[in-house]
């Protein structure tokens, strides 16, 4: 498995609120991506971060590309900040029900 973390600083609360309102459409886009294991979008005090876990690096890059493209097209103000990005192979994965 391969994971990426994308941290968006300085994102306005209205952007996160709009994402929450339209999340069903984003979920449809993400679930259509082969190799997706999980995707989490977390609101923080100073922005938000996304955690993507996929079967391999190519799937992770494609999932992130699709998510960013959808957000840029459907969420006003989303593209205003470039994320910090960390990525690499998953060393430990724990998911309830899969132990």
N, C-alpha and C positions, 0 to 999 in steps of 0.2 A: 504494500500500500504506500501511497504518497500523499502528503498533506501540504497545504499552503495556508498561511495566515496573512490576511491583508488588513492593515490598520489604517483607518481613515480619521485623521485628526481635524478638528475644527468644523465638523459637519453640523449644520444648523439643525435644531430639533425638528423643524418642519419637514426636513428631508427624511429623517427617520420615521416620523409620523406618516408621511405619504407612503413610504415603503411598507409600513405595517398595514395600511389600508389596502394596498395592492398585492400583498404577499401571495395570494392564491395564484395569480398569473405568473409570478416569479417561480413559484414552486413547480408549476407545470413545465416551465422552460428547463428547470434544473432536472426534473425527473426524466425528461426526454434525453438526457445526456448519458451515453453509455459509460459505464465504469464508476458512476457516482456511488459512493458509500454513504456520505453524509455531508450536509452543508448547514452551518450555523451562522446566523447574522445576529450580532450582539450589540445593543445600544449601550454606550458608556457616557460618563459625564462630559467627556471632551470629544465625542464623535461616535464611532462604531468600529467593530472589527468583524471580519468574516473568516470562518475556519472551514476549509474544504478538505475532505478526505475522499480519495478515489483509489481505484484498483491499481493505477500506475500514474506516472508523471504526465503522460500525454492526456489522459482523461482529466487530471486535475487542471491542466492548462486550458483544456477545452471548456470545462465547467466554469472556470473563472472568466474566460472570454465571453461565454454566453451570458453569464450573470451581469458582467459589466456592460455588455452591449444592451441588454434589456433595461438595466437601470438608467443608462445614459439616454435611452429613447423614451422612457416612461416616467422618470422621476426628475422633475425640474430641480436643478442645483446639485444633482449627484456628481457630475463630472468636475465640480469646482475644486476638489482636492485630490491630489495623486496619493495613492496609498503607499505606506511602507510595506514591503513584502518579505516574508520569510518562507522558505519551503525546504522540503527534504523528505527522505523516506521515513515512514512511521516505524518507530522502534517498539512501542508498546501500544496495543489497541485493546480497550476493554469496553464491551457493550453488554449491558444487562440482557440476559437471555442467550448469550453466545459463549459463556464461559465453558 
